[in-house]
Amino acid sequence: QVQLVESGGGLVQPGGSLTLSCAASGSSFTIDEMGWYRQAPGKQRELVASINSGKSRKLADSVKGRFTISRDNAKNTMYLQMNSLKPEDTAVYYCNAKRFIPPHYDYWGQGIQVTVSS
């Protein structure tokens, strides 16, 4: 069982910045991929950014140039630096951890609210 704890969300004005953190614990097996997903009211959950154990990154087109994903493998912690935030970034952000080789797993955090509003 992997526990994922998100922190760093909140209310920010348009153009502002926030940094989300996701701390993983509970497994001695390497997490292959960690990612941030978000879900806005009335919309489907979507991938924002992901990073694998080799630190190869993927970013959604909507956040390229504004968000940066990083990972500290030693601490099993992932970060999402969000700059130039827009009202359309408002959503619940979820941390995800996957392992693609046995023992396979796919775990989610409880979610954290990010609200961009003046």
C-alpha positions as a Python dict, from the first residue, in 0.01 Angstrom:
ca = {
    (1, 'Q'): (0, 0, 0),
    (2, 'V'): (132, 343, -101),
    (3, 'Q'): (9, 653, 77),
    (4, 'L'): (20, 982, -112),
    (5, 'V'): (-17, 1310, 74),
    (6, 'E'): (-61, 1633, -122),
    (7, 'S'): (8, 1979, 15),
    (8, 'G'): (48, 2335, -104),
    (9, 'G'): (-287, 2415, -258),
    (10, 'G'): (-500, 2719, -189),
    (11, 'L'): (-633, 3042, -330),
    (12, 'V'): (-416, 3256, -554),
    (13, 'Q'): (-479, 3553, -780),
    (14, 'P'): (-444, 3525, -1157),
    (15, 'G'): (-79, 3551, -1253),
    (16, 'G'): (31, 3415, -918),
    (17, 'S'): (226, 3105, -826),
    (18, 'L'): (181, 2795, -613),
    (19, 'T'): (390, 2487, -550),
    (20, 'L'): (221, 2154, -487),
    (21, 'S'): (401, 1869, -313),
    (22, 'C'): (317, 1500, -302),
    (23, 'A'): (493, 1279, -50),
    (24, 'A'): (477, 903, -102),
    (25, 'S'): (526, 644, 167),
    (26, 'G'): (446, 284, 250),
    (27, 'S'): (632, 84, -15),
    (28, 'S'): (992, -17, -60),
    (29, 'F'): (937, -75, -434),
    (30, 'T'): (1040, 200, -674),
    (31, 'I'): (761, 418, -807),
    (32, 'D'): (797, 410, -1185),
    (33, 'E'): (587, 714, -1263),
    (34, 'M'): (439, 995, -1055),
    (35, 'G'): (191, 1240, -1196),
    (36, 'W'): (-40, 1529, -1127),
    (37, 'Y'): (-395, 1516, -1256),
    (38, 'R'): (-671, 1770, -1212),
    (39, 'Q'): (-1045, 1773, -1224),
    (40, 'A'): (-1253, 2086, -1259),
    (41, 'P'): (-1627, 2090, -1177),
    (42, 'G'): (-1824, 1921, -1453),
    (43, 'K'): (-1511, 1806, -1636),
    (44, 'Q'): (-1319, 1482, -1663),
    (45, 'R'): (-996, 1426, -1476),
    (46, 'E'): (-700, 1514, -1697),
    (47, 'L'): (-326, 1465, -1685),
    (48, 'V'): (-137, 1783, -1601),
    (49, 'A'): (218, 1650, -1579),
    (50, 'S'): (407, 1328, -1512),
    (51, 'I'): (764, 1229, -1436),
    (52, 'N'): (922, 886, -1428),
    (53, 'S'): (1200, 747, -1213),
    (54, 'G'): (1453, 853, -1476),
    (55, 'K'): (1305, 1206, -1455),
    (56, 'S'): (1165, 1204, -1807),
    (57, 'R'): (873, 1450, -1806),
    (58, 'K'): (542, 1500, -1983),
    (59, 'L'): (336, 1818, -1964),
    (60, 'A'): (-11, 1895, -2092),
    (61, 'D'): (-9, 2155, -2369),
    (62, 'S'): (-223, 2385, -2157),
    (63, 'V'): (47, 2419, -1891),
    (64, 'K'): (368, 2410, -2096),
    (65, 'G'): (585, 2710, -2023),
    (66, 'R'): (401, 2776, -1695),
    (67, 'F'): (424, 2458, -1486),
    (68, 'T'): (732, 2258, -1392),
    (69, 'I'): (727, 1906, -1250),
    (70, 'S'): (1014, 1765, -1049),
    (71, 'R'): (1086, 1469, -829),
    (72, 'D'): (1321, 1386, -544),
    (73, 'N'): (1364, 1008, -567),
    (74, 'A'): (1550, 990, -237),
    (75, 'K'): (1256, 1152, -57),
    (76, 'N'): (985, 990, -274),
    (77, 'T'): (841, 1337, -318),
    (78, 'M'): (709, 1507, -630),
    (79, 'Y'): (656, 1879, -685),
    (80, 'L'): (454, 2089, -924),
    (81, 'Q'): (568, 2449, -956),
    (82, 'M'): (279, 2646, -1105),
    (83, 'N'): (347, 2995, -1238),
    (84, 'S'): (133, 3244, -1427),
    (85, 'L'): (-179, 3076, -1297),
    (86, 'K'): (-506, 3132, -1480),
    (87, 'P'): (-866, 3097, -1363),
    (88, 'E'): (-896, 2790, -1588),
    (89, 'D'): (-631, 2619, -1374),
    (90, 'T'): (-887, 2605, -1093),
    (91, 'A'): (-947, 2241, -1005),
    (92, 'V'): (-884, 1968, -754),
    (93, 'Y'): (-533, 1840, -816),
    (94, 'Y'): (-457, 1473, -754),
    (95, 'C'): (-124, 1301, -708),
    (96, 'N'): (-81, 961, -872),
    (97, 'A'): (184, 691, -837),
    (98, 'K'): (227, 394, -1066),
    (99, 'R'): (450, 92, -1084),
    (100, 'F'): (455, -93, -1418),
    (101, 'I'): (643, -408, -1318),
    (102, 'P'): (544, -652, -1043),
    (103, 'P'): (421, -571, -790),
    (104, 'H'): (206, -346, -1005),
    (105, 'Y'): (19, -60, -845),
    (106, 'D'): (-173, 258, -920),
    (107, 'Y'): (-250, 482, -624),
    (108, 'W'): (-415, 822, -585),
    (109, 'G'): (-391, 1094, -327),
    (110, 'Q'): (-698, 1249, -171),
    (111, 'G'): (-679, 1562, -386),
    (112, 'I'): (-608, 1924, -305),
    (113, 'Q'): (-798, 2233, -414),
    (114, 'V'): (-633, 2503, -624),
    (115, 'T'): (-844, 2812, -686),
    (116, 'V'): (-728, 3094, -912),
    (117, 'S'): (-947, 3397, -863),
    (118, 'S'): (-929, 3768, -802),
}
